Amino acid sequence: MADKDTKPARRTRRRKRRRKSAPSGLAPSVAISLRRRYGVRSWLLAVGVLLACAPLGWLFVLYPLERGPGEGRAAEVVVPHNPSPGDIAATLAAAGVVARPRLFAFWIRWTGGAHRVVEGHHLVTDDASPRELLARLERRGGSATARVTFPEGWTRFEMARRLEEKHVVTLRSFLDATGDPPLLREIGIDGDSAEGFLFPATYELPLDSDGRDIVRRMKREFDRRWDLLSRAHSASLTDVMSSAGLGVRGLVTLASMVEKEAAVDDERPIVASVFLNRLRDPSFRPKHLECDPTASYGCLVSPERAPTCADFTGKATAAIEHDPDNPYSTYTHEGLPPGPIANPGSKSLEAAMAPAYTDFFYFVARGEARHTFSRTYQSHLAAIHDGGTRAAVGMH
């Protein structure tokens, strides 16, 4: 009896399952046909969606990573105020940085627009991808950087050339920043340029930077080094500044002259003492410091003021050194030049803060990057004679 009761129950469950598997009122064959038709439609819909999304995927995933049309040539572009995506694309295309400006403009528009792009001068390269270009134009933090090293004694003009070579900032933008009055006031420089206060060191700098940001960075490094050195030599620094009547700018000017004249570290404090002896000794008249590199710098910053600078090729001639129209000539003008003539390193700053105690008033090159120092002019002339053709007179 138990078996007979169980079998009908199983058959009933099977019939129920069969009824559930087919839509009500449809024959099994019709239901199978519908499932196949709906399956094909779903598959076609999925394929259609994928085909429709493929261009968008390429635009937002692959295109931003595409390498630019060139081989790394640097190009300066100027972004106008409140530019549209089309303006940016046209500017980059004119510089040969973007090959398909309409596509670039479309991509910018669909990725957020151009409202974060910084107006002004930019330094870009023609091998940069769209993503890299936009990051540089927006000057985003964390973008690509370059390691830049500045040797001691370089001028801002030499620094500007290296910065442009490294694609950090344009030469013009950096030089404009070094002479920007509002910026100089902001960073505490009392003068017409940042020369002398751009500390020579190795920096990791973002590509396509604002020239003002680079000047700020280098001045911060100068302030840090100055603070360390002035604390270590506070007594002698106070004595030098009071006895020679120098402020910070004057002392940096002195350090820049030491940097350009001395090649070995042990001579830097002695060279500084020679200049200071001439400045401080009341019997030394006129107070011509007779430093050749100062006249050369005058031809760099204001060649139009001195007729002799027309023949300047990088090294001062006797005519350039003695030209009274050259404001940086320490052969014709007494005292320090109008400002620093280079950017001194720590050793030269330290030499100016803590010079050697000597009674030397003269020195002359004697070869092997060293000098002969003299107390009197007669002994100085003898040193020049002894030096023969090797001697390059630094002071006389």
C-alpha positions, 0 to 999 in steps of 0.5 A: 500500500505504501508503494502504491501511494508513493508512485502517484505522488511522484507522477503528480510532482513531475506533471507540476514541473512540466507545467511550470517550465512552459508559459501558460497557454503555450505549447512546449515547442513555441516556448522553446522558440521564444527562448531562442529568439529572446536569447539571440536578441539579448546577445545582439543587444550585448554586441551592439552595446559593446560596439557602441562603447568601443569608441568611448573606451578608446577615447577615454582609455587608450587615446589619453596615453598615445604618444605625441607626434614628435620626438621630444622637441620643446615648444613654448605655448601661450595659453590665453585667459579663460580658454575653450577646449578648442582654443587650447587644441588650436594653440597646441596644434600650431606649435606642432604638439598635437596632431588632431586638434579636434579630437584633442578638444573633444577629449578635453571637453568630455573629461571635464573641460578647460577650466583648470588650465593655467593661462600664460607661458608653458613649456611642453614637448611634442612627444607628450601624450594628451594626458601629459599635456593636460597635466602640464597645462593644469600644472597638477601636483605630482606631474613629471619632474626633472633633476636640475643641478646648478653649479656654484657661481652661475648667473641667473642667465645660465640657470635660465638656459639649463631650466629650459633645456630640462623642460622645466620653464622657458628661459624668458619666463624664468628671467622675467620672474627673477626681475619681477618687483612684486615677487621680489618684495614677496620673497624679501629681496631688496634689489632689482633682481634675484641674482645672488639669492638663487641658491646653486644646488640640485633640485627636483622640479616639475616640468612646465613650472611657473617661473615664479615658483622656481624662484620661490623654491631657490630663494627658500633654499638660500634662506635655509643655508643663510640661516645655518651659516649666519648662526654658525658665524654670528660674531664675525658676520656682525663685525663684517657687516658693521665695519664695512657698512654692508647689509645682506645684499651687500654681503651676498654681492661680496660672496658672489665676487669671491665665488667668481675669483676663487677656485679653491676653498682654502683661498676663499676667506683670503680673497674675501679679506682682500676686498674687505681690507680695501673697503675698510682701510681708510688709507686705501684710496680710491676704493676700486676693488678691481674685480674683472668678473664684475665688468663682465656681468655689466655686459650681461645685464645692461650691454646697451649702457656701455659701448665697449660691451659691443665687443663682449664675447664672454670675457672682459677686455681691458676696455670693458673693465675700465669703461666708466659707462659700465655700472658694474666696473669696479675699476672705475666705480668705487666700492661694491658693484650695484648687486651680486654678479652670480649666485654664490655657494655655501663656501663663498657665503661662509668666506664673506661672513667669516673672512681670514684676518690678513693685511693683503690688498692684492692678488694675482693668478699664478696657475693651477687655480691658485693666487699669490697674495700681496700686501703692497703694490710693489710686491704685487707687481713682482708677483705679476712678473714672476707669474709670467704668461701664466698670470691672469691679473685679477687685481692690480 
